[in-house]
Amino acid sequence: MDDIYYKVAHRSQKEMDSFATRYEDFDTSLIPGIFQKSLKYNVLSWKQSRSWGSSHVVYFVQVKERKDTLVLRANLGICEPEVVMQVEKLVTDMVDSMGIPTNRVLHVDVTRKKYPFDFQIQEKLGGNDLEDHFEGIKADYDKMSFDLGAYIARYSELQFPLFGLFDENSALKGELAGTKKSFYDYLVTKLEDDLRYLVDFKQINTRTSDQILRIFAKHQDIIKIKKGSLVHHDLADHNIFFRNDKITGIFDWEACVVGDSVLDLASCPTWGTHYPREKILIEGYKSVKKLPENFIEKMNIYQLRTILWKTVFCQRIDILTPERLERLGTVLAPFKIKL
């Protein structure tokens, strides 16, 4: 497995380039066979998802044996098998068993023995995504932000050996464990590469890069937690489904890691939300679990790491707006660093 920090930002250019034609390159005539061989379901129809953000091909599928809609999620198979699909099933099974709303994965195949790609079959979540479809009032959004904070605290009780990305070999055996000896080791993975990239594109200078590296080194002691918890690592509104003022599902766990649950609090309100979320999110967390020592320092360092990789990603796909670059300045401010 590649030594990466965040898949979205650090995947290969070849893989990113393939996304543009992923639907044209995917053979939809295979869909009936996939469902028959996997679950003995007979496909009646399918419809392509209109989601802009996915790196996968996603189809909503109707089958004879069920009234609800199922979801086929597959890749193009151009790189190594996407074992994280198996990780997602193991993780969501655990989260679902805790009574936390999430997507239910019915079947995963990352063997590439039957088909030259990896795929999942999931149940379709009820409701709509919070980013594009929320039209409610602030009280509704606040309630969901509070509930989300409580869910973070609850699933943080799921703890695993080691830290960082989940080990693929363990996942294939039905087990979950990290790949790094410490959470600090994971947090600084690709950090120098990210900073070098931003320097090359003149978003920061070398002096700022050196200052940022010293910040992480200085905070090693509070980053090196003793036990790692489940961290979703991408709790943006487009990964949350809702109905009225209730979260119906937290999904897209492909970036999940073993780490500090404060990372989910810090990385959740990044680019934008319908209403300010951070304060209420933390209140929800505190309703279940006490905040750790050095909480503010942790929030600051984790927000910085999050915005760094997101800035790199936005630069790579040419969507780095002045407003997003300004966010980098905001997370540097607690460390008295100016862009």
Contacts in CASP RR format, 6 or more apart in sequence:
PFRMAT RR
TARGET T0000
AUTHOR 0000-0000-0000
METHOD contacts of the structure
MODEL  1
MDDIYYKVAHRSQKEMDSFATRYEDFDTSLIPGIFQKSLKYNVLSWKQSR
SWGSSHVVYFVQVKERKDTLVLRANLGICEPEVVMQVEKLVTDMVDSMGI
PTNRVLHVDVTRKKYPFDFQIQEKLGGNDLEDHFEGIKADYDKMSFDLGA
YIARYSELQFPLFGLFDENSALKGELAGTKKSFYDYLVTKLEDDLRYLVD
FKQINTRTSDQILRIFAKHQDIIKIKKGSLVHHDLADHNIFFRNDKITGI
FDWEACVVGDSVLDLASCPTWGTHYPREKILIEGYKSVKKLPENFIEKMN
IYQLRTILWKTVFCQRIDILTPERLERLGTVLAPFKIKL
1 80 0 8 1.000
1 83 0 8 1.000
1 165 0 8 1.000
1 167 0 8 1.000
1 168 0 8 1.000
1 179 0 8 1.000
2 10 0 8 1.000
3 189 0 8 1.000
3 190 0 8 1.000
4 10 0 8 1.000
4 11 0 8 1.000
4 165 0 8 1.000
4 189 0 8 1.000
4 190 0 8 1.000
5 186 0 8 1.000
5 187 0 8 1.000
5 189 0 8 1.000
5 190 0 8 1.000
5 191 0 8 1.000
5 194 0 8 1.000
5 305 0 8 1.000
5 309 0 8 1.000
6 190 0 8 1.000
6 233 0 8 1.000
6 255 0 8 1.000
6 309 0 8 1.000
6 313 0 8 1.000
7 84 0 8 1.000
7 254 0 8 1.000
7 255 0 8 1.000
8 55 0 8 1.000
8 255 0 8 1.000
8 309 0 8 1.000
8 313 0 8 1.000
9 190 0 8 1.000
9 194 0 8 1.000
9 309 0 8 1.000
9 310 0 8 1.000
9 312 0 8 1.000
9 313 0 8 1.000
9 316 0 8 1.000
10 190 0 8 1.000
10 193 0 8 1.000
10 309 0 8 1.000
11 55 0 8 1.000
11 79 0 8 1.000
12 79 0 8 1.000
14 78 0 8 1.000
14 79 0 8 1.000
15 55 0 8 1.000
15 78 0 8 1.000
15 79 0 8 1.000
16 316 0 8 1.000
16 317 0 8 1.000
18 25 0 8 1.000
18 76 0 8 1.000
18 78 0 8 1.000
19 55 0 8 1.000
22 55 0 8 1.000
22 56 0 8 1.000
22 57 0 8 1.000
22 76 0 8 1.000
23 48 0 8 1.000
23 57 0 8 1.000
25 76 0 8 1.000
26 57 0 8 1.000
26 74 0 8 1.000
26 76 0 8 1.000
28 46 0 8 1.000
28 59 0 8 1.000
30 115 0 8 1.000
31 43 0 8 1.000
31 46 0 8 1.000
31 59 0 8 1.000
31 61 0 8 1.000
31 72 0 8 1.000
32 42 0 8 1.000
32 43 0 8 1.000
33 43 0 8 1.000
34 72 0 8 1.000
34 115 0 8 1.000
34 119 0 8 1.000
34 121 0 8 1.000
35 41 0 8 1.000
35 42 0 8 1.000
35 43 0 8 1.000
35 61 0 8 1.000
35 63 0 8 1.000
35 70 0 8 1.000
35 72 0 8 1.000
35 121 0 8 1.000
36 42 0 8 1.000
36 43 0 8 1.000
37 114 0 8 1.000
38 107 0 8 1.000
38 109 0 8 1.000
38 121 0 8 1.000
39 106 0 8 1.000
39 107 0 8 1.000
39 121 0 8 1.000
40 65 0 8 1.000
41 63 0 8 1.000
41 64 0 8 1.000
41 65 0 8 1.000
41 66 0 8 1.000
41 70 0 8 1.000
42 63 0 8 1.000
42 64 0 8 1.000
42 65 0 8 1.000
43 61 0 8 1.000
43 62 0 8 1.000
43 63 0 8 1.000
43 64 0 8 1.000
44 62 0 8 1.000
44 63 0 8 1.000
44 64 0 8 1.000
45 61 0 8 1.000
45 62 0 8 1.000
46 59 0 8 1.000
46 60 0 8 1.000
46 61 0 8 1.000
46 62 0 8 1.000
46 72 0 8 1.000
47 59 0 8 1.000
47 60 0 8 1.000
47 61 0 8 1.000
48 57 0 8 1.000
48 58 0 8 1.000
48 59 0 8 1.000
49 58 0 8 1.000
49 59 0 8 1.000
49 60 0 8 1.000
49 71 0 8 1.000
51 58 0 8 1.000
53 238 0 8 1.000
54 73 0 8 1.000
55 75 0 8 1.000
56 73 0 8 1.000
56 74 0 8 1.000
56 75 0 8 1.000
57 72 0 8 1.000
57 73 0 8 1.000
57 74 0 8 1.000
57 75 0 8 1.000
57 76 0 8 1.000
58 71 0 8 1.000
58 72 0 8 1.000
58 73 0 8 1.000
59 71 0 8 1.000
59 72 0 8 1.000
60 69 0 8 1.000
60 70 0 8 1.000
60 71 0 8 1.000
60 124 0 8 1.000
61 69 0 8 1.000
61 70 0 8 1.000
61 71 0 8 1.000
61 72 0 8 1.000
62 69 0 8 1.000
62 70 0 8 1.000
63 70 0 8 1.000
68 123 0 8 1.000
68 124 0 8 1.000
69 124 0 8 1.000
70 106 0 8 1.000
70 121 0 8 1.000
70 122 0 8 1.000
70 123 0 8 1.000
70 124 0 8 1.000
71 120 0 8 1.000
71 121 0 8 1.000
71 122 0 8 1.000
71 123 0 8 1.000
71 124 0 8 1.000
72 119 0 8 1.000
72 120 0 8 1.000
72 121 0 8 1.000
73 85 0 8 1.000
73 119 0 8 1.000
73 120 0 8 1.000
73 121 0 8 1.000
73 122 0 8 1.000
74 117 0 8 1.000
74 118 0 8 1.000
74 119 0 8 1.000
74 120 0 8 1.000
75 82 0 8 1.000
75 117 0 8 1.000
75 118 0 8 1.000
75 119 0 8 1.000
76 117 0 8 1.000
77 112 0 8 1.000
77 116 0 8 1.000
77 117 0 8 1.000
77 118 0 8 1.000
81 110 0 8 1.000
81 111 0 8 1.000
81 112 0 8 1.000
81 118 0 8 1.000
82 110 0 8 1.000
82 118 0 8 1.000
83 110 0 8 1.000
83 168 0 8 1.000
83 171 0 8 1.000
83 172 0 8 1.000
84 166 0 8 1.000
84 168 0 8 1.000
84 171 0 8 1.000
84 254 0 8 1.000
85 108 0 8 1.000
85 110 0 8 1.000
85 118 0 8 1.000
85 119 0 8 1.000
85 120 0 8 1.000
85 254 0 8 1.000
86 108 0 8 1.000
86 110 0 8 1.000
86 171 0 8 1.000
86 172 0 8 1.000
86 174 0 8 1.000
87 166 0 8 1.000
87 168 0 8 1.000
87 171 0 8 1.000
87 176 0 8 1.000
87 253 0 8 1.000
87 254 0 8 1.000
87 256 0 8 1.000
88 105 0 8 1.000
88 108 0 8 1.000
88 120 0 8 1.000
88 253 0 8 1.000
88 254 0 8 1.000
88 256 0 8 1.000
89 105 0 8 1.000
89 108 0 8 1.000
89 120 0 8 1.000
90 171 0 8 1.000
90 174 0 8 1.000
90 176 0 8 1.000
91 176 0 8 1.000
91 230 0 8 1.000
91 253 0 8 1.000
91 256 0 8 1.000
92 102 0 8 1.000
92 103 0 8 1.000
92 104 0 8 1.000
92 105 0 8 1.000
92 251 0 8 1.000
92 253 0 8 1.000
93 105 0 8 1.000
94 155 0 8 1.000
94 158 0 8 1.000
94 230 0 8 1.000
95 102 0 8 1.000
95 155 0 8 1.000
95 158 0 8 1.000
95 230 0 8 1.000
95 250 0 8 1.000
95 253 0 8 1.000
96 102 0 8 1.000
96 104 0 8 1.000
98 154 0 8 1.000
98 155 0 8 1.000
98 157 0 8 1.000
98 158 0 8 1.000
100 151 0 8 1.000
100 154 0 8 1.000
100 155 0 8 1.000
100 250 0 8 1.000
101 151 0 8 1.000
101 247 0 8 1.000
101 248 0 8 1.000
101 249 0 8 1.000
101 250 0 8 1.000
102 249 0 8 1.000
102 250 0 8 1.000
102 251 0 8 1.000
102 253 0 8 1.000
103 122 0 8 1.000
103 123 0 8 1.000
103 125 0 8 1.000
103 249 0 8 1.000
103 250 0 8 1.000
103 251 0 8 1.000
103 252 0 8 1.000
104 122 0 8 1.000
104 123 0 8 1.000
105 120 0 8 1.000
105 121 0 8 1.000
105 122 0 8 1.000
106 121 0 8 1.000
106 122 0 8 1.000
106 123 0 8 1.000
107 120 0 8 1.000
107 121 0 8 1.000
108 118 0 8 1.000
108 119 0 8 1.000
108 120 0 8 1.000
108 121 0 8 1.000
109 115 0 8 1.000
109 118 0 8 1.000
109 119 0 8 1.000
110 118 0 8 1.000
110 172 0 8 1.000
112 118 0 8 1.000
125 241 0 8 1.000
125 248 0 8 1.000
125 249 0 8 1.000
125 251 0 8 1.000
126 241 0 8 1.000
126 243 0 8 1.000
126 248 0 8 1.000
126 249 0 8 1.000
127 241 0 8 1.000
127 242 0 8 1.000
127 243 0 8 1.000
127 248 0 8 1.000
128 241 0 8 1.000
128 242 0 8 1.000
128 243 0 8 1.000
129 237 0 8 1.000
129 238 0 8 1.000
129 239 0 8 1.000
129 240 0 8 1.000
129 241 0 8 1.000
129 242 0 8 1.000
130 144 0 8 1.000
130 237 0 8 1.000
130 238 0 8 1.000
130 240 0 8 1.000
130 241 0 8 1.000
130 242 0 8 1.000
130 274 0 8 1.000
131 236 0 8 1.000
131 237 0 8 1.000
131 238 0 8 1.000
131 240 0 8 1.000
132 238 0 8 1.000
133 242 0 8 1.000
134 140 0 8 1.000
134 141 0 8 1.000
134 237 0 8 1.000
134 242 0 8 1.000
134 274 0 8 1.000
138 275 0 8 1.000
139 245 0 8 1.000
140 244 0 8 1.000
140 245 0 8 1.000
141 245 0 8 1.000
141 273 0 8 1.000
141 274 0 8 1.000
141 275 0 8 1.000
141 277 0 8 1.000
142 275 0 8 1.000
142 280 0 8 1.000
143 245 0 8 1.000
143 246 0 8 1.000
144 240 0 8 1.000
144 242 0 8 1.000
144 245 0 8 1.000
144 246 0 8 1.000
144 247 0 8 1.000
145 273 0 8 1.000
145 275 0 8 1.000
145 277 0 8 1.000
145 280 0 8 1.000
145 281 0 8 1.000
145 284 0 8 1.000
146 280 0 8 1.000
146 281 0 8 1.000
146 283 0 8 1.000
146 284 0 8 1.000
146 287 0 8 1.000
147 246 0 8 1.000
147 247 0 8 1.000
147 284 0 8 1.000
148 235 0 8 1.000
148 240 0 8 1.000
148 247 0 8 1.000
148 250 0 8 1.000
148 268 0 8 1.000
148 281 0 8 1.000
148 284 0 8 1.000
149 265 0 8 1.000
149 281 0 8 1.000
149 282 0 8 1.000
149 283 0 8 1.000
149 284 0 8 1.000
149 285 0 8 1.000
149 288 0 8 1.000
150 284 0 8 1.000
150 285 0 8 1.000
150 287 0 8 1.000
150 288 0 8 1.000
151 247 0 8 1.000
151 250 0 8 1.000
152 232 0 8 1.000
152 235 0 8 1.000
152 261 0 8 1.000
152 264 0 8 1.000
152 265 0 8 1.000
152 268 0 8 1.000
152 281 0 8 1.000
152 285 0 8 1.000
153 261 0 8 1.000
153 284 0 8 1.000
153 285 0 8 1.000
153 286 0 8 1.000
153 287 0 8 1.000
153 288 0 8 1.000
153 289 0 8 1.000
154 288 0 8 1.000
155 229 0 8 1.000
155 230 0 8 1.000
155 232 0 8 1.000
156 229 0 8 1.000
156 230 0 8 1.000
156 231 0 8 1.000
156 261 0 8 1.000
156 264 0 8 1.000
156 289 0 8 1.000
157 229 0 8 1.000
158 229 0 8 1.000
158 230 0 8 1.000
159 227 0 8 1.000
159 228 0 8 1.000
159 229 0 8 1.000
159 230 0 8 1.000
159 258 0 8 1.000
160 166 0 8 1.000
160 176 0 8 1.000
160 177 0 8 1.000
160 178 0 8 1.000
160 228 0 8 1.000
160 229 0 8 1.000
160 230 0 8 1.000
160 258 0 8 1.000
161 177 0 8 1.000
161 178 0 8 1.000
161 258 0 8 1.000
162 177 0 8 1.000
162 178 0 8 1.000
162 179 0 8 1.000
162 180 0 8 1.000
162 181 0 8 1.000
162 258 0 8 1.000
163 178 0 8 1.000
163 179 0 8 1.000
163 180 0 8 1.000
163 181 0 8 1.000
163 182 0 8 1.000
163 183 0 8 1.000
163 185 0 8 1.000
163 186 0 8 1.000
163 228 0 8 1.000
163 257 0 8 1.000
163 258 0 8 1.000
163 259 0 8 1.000
164 178 0 8 1.000
164 179 0 8 1.000
164 180 0 8 1.000
164 183 0 8 1.000
164 186 0 8 1.000
164 257 0 8 1.000
164 258 0 8 1.000
164 259 0 8 1.000
165 178 0 8 1.000
165 179 0 8 1.000
165 180 0 8 1.000
165 186 0 8 1.000
165 257 0 8 1.000
166 176 0 8 1.000
166 177 0 8 1.000
166 178 0 8 1.000
166 179 0 8 1.000
166 256 0 8 1.000
166 257 0 8 1.000
166 258 0 8 1.000
167 177 0 8 1.000
167 178 0 8 1.000
167 179 0 8 1.000
170 176 0 8 1.000
170 177 0 8 1.000
170 178 0 8 1.000
176 258 0 8 1.000
177 258 0 8 1.000
178 257 0 8 1.000
178 258 0 8 1.000
179 186 0 8 1.000
180 186 0 8 1.000
180 189 0 8 1.000
182 223 0 8 1.000
182 224 0 8 1.000
183 223 0 8 1.000
183 224 0 8 1.000
183 225 0 8 1.000
183 228 0 8 1.000
183 258 0 8 1.000
183 259 0 8 1.000
183 260 0 8 1.000
184 216 0 8 1.000
184 220 0 8 1.000
184 223 0 8 1.000
184 224 0 8 1.000
186 257 0 8 1.000
186 259 0 8 1.000
187 216 0 8 1.000
187 223 0 8 1.000
187 301 0 8 1.000
187 302 0 8 1.000
187 305 0 8 1.000
188 216 0 8 1.000
190 309 0 8 1.000
191 212 0 8 1.000
191 213 0 8 1.000
191 216 0 8 1.000
191 305 0 8 1.000
191 308 0 8 1.000
192 213 0 8 1.000
194 308 0 8 1.000
194 309 0 8 1.000
194 312 0 8 1.000
195 204 0 8 1.000
195 209 0 8 1.000
195 212 0 8 1.000
195 213 0 8 1.000
195 308 0 8 1.000
196 209 0 8 1.000
197 312 0 8 1.000
197 315 0 8 1.000
198 204 0 8 1.000
198 209 0 8 1.000
198 308 0 8 1.000
198 311 0 8 1.000
198 312 0 8 1.000
198 315 0 8 1.000
199 205 0 8 1.000
199 206 0 8 1.000
199 209 0 8 1.000
201 315 0 8 1.000
203 311 0 8 1.000
203 315 0 8 1.000
203 320 0 8 1.000
203 325 0 8 1.000
203 328 0 8 1.000
203 339 0 8 1.000
204 212 0 8 1.000
204 328 0 8 1.000
204 339 0 8 1.000
208 332 0 8 1.000
208 337 0 8 1.000
208 339 0 8 1.000
211 335 0 8 1.000
211 337 0 8 1.000
212 304 0 8 1.000
212 308 0 8 1.000
212 332 0 8 1.000
212 337 0 8 1.000
215 301 0 8 1.000
215 304 0 8 1.000
215 335 0 8 1.000
215 337 0 8 1.000
216 223 0 8 1.000
216 301 0 8 1.000
216 305 0 8 1.000
219 297 0 8 1.000
219 301 0 8 1.000
222 293 0 8 1.000
222 294 0 8 1.000
222 297 0 8 1.000
222 298 0 8 1.000
222 301 0 8 1.000
223 260 0 8 1.000
223 298 0 8 1.000
223 301 0 8 1.000
225 259 0 8 1.000
225 260 0 8 1.000
228 258 0 8 1.000
228 259 0 8 1.000
228 260 0 8 1.000
229 258 0 8 1.000
229 259 0 8 1.000
229 260 0 8 1.000
229 261 0 8 1.000
230 256 0 8 1.000
230 258 0 8 1.000
230 259 0 8 1.000
230 261 0 8 1.000
231 256 0 8 1.000
231 257 0 8 1.000
231 258 0 8 1.000
231 259 0 8 1.000
231 260 0 8 1.000
231 261 0 8 1.000
231 263 0 8 1.000
231 264 0 8 1.000
232 239 0 8 1.000
232 250 0 8 1.000
232 253 0 8 1.000
232 255 0 8 1.000
232 256 0 8 1.000
232 264 0 8 1.000
233 255 0 8 1.000
233 256 0 8 1.000
233 257 0 8 1.000
233 263 0 8 1.000
233 264 0 8 1.000
233 267 0 8 1.000
234 252 0 8 1.000
234 254 0 8 1.000
234 255 0 8 1.000
234 267 0 8 1.000
235 250 0 8 1.000
235 264 0 8 1.000
235 267 0 8 1.000
235 268 0 8 1.000
236 268 0 8 1.000
236 270 0 8 1.000
236 271 0 8 1.000
237 273 0 8 1.000
237 274 0 8 1.000
239 250 0 8 1.000
239 251 0 8 1.000
239 252 0 8 1.000
240 247 0 8 1.000
240 249 0 8 1.000
240 250 0 8 1.000
240 251 0 8 1.000
241 247 0 8 1.000
241 248 0 8 1.000
241 249 0 8 1.000
241 251 0 8 1.000
242 248 0 8 1.000
242 249 0 8 1.000
257 263 0 8 1.000
260 292 0 8 1.000
260 298 0 8 1.000
260 302 0 8 1.000
261 285 0 8 1.000
261 289 0 8 1.000
262 292 0 8 1.000
262 295 0 8 1.000
262 298 0 8 1.000
262 299 0 8 1.000
262 302 0 8 1.000
263 302 0 8 1.000
263 306 0 8 1.000
265 278 0 8 1.000
265 281 0 8 1.000
265 282 0 8 1.000
265 285 0 8 1.000
265 299 0 8 1.000
266 298 0 8 1.000
266 299 0 8 1.000
266 302 0 8 1.000
266 303 0 8 1.000
266 306 0 8 1.000
267 302 0 8 1.000
267 303 0 8 1.000
267 306 0 8 1.000
268 277 0 8 1.000
268 278 0 8 1.000
268 281 0 8 1.000
269 276 0 8 1.000
269 277 0 8 1.000
269 278 0 8 1.000
269 281 0 8 1.000
270 303 0 8 1.000
270 306 0 8 1.000
270 307 0 8 1.000
270 310 0 8 1.000
270 327 0 8 1.000
271 310 0 8 1.000
271 324 0 8 1.000
271 327 0 8 1.000
282 291 0 8 1.000
285 291 0 8 1.000
292 298 0 8 1.000
300 331 0 8 1.000
300 334 0 8 1.000
300 335 0 8 1.000
303 331 0 8 1.000
304 331 0 8 1.000
304 332 0 8 1.000
304 335 0 8 1.000
306 331 0 8 1.000
307 327 0 8 1.000
307 328 0 8 1.000
307 331 0 8 1.000
308 328 0 8 1.000
310 324 0 8 1.000
311 320 0 8 1.000
311 324 0 8 1.000
311 325 0 8 1.000
311 328 0 8 1.000
314 320 0 8 1.000
314 321 0 8 1.000
314 324 0 8 1.000
325 339 0 8 1.000
328 339 0 8 1.000
329 337 0 8 1.000
329 338 0 8 1.000
329 339 0 8 1.000
332 338 0 8 1.000
332 339 0 8 1.000
END
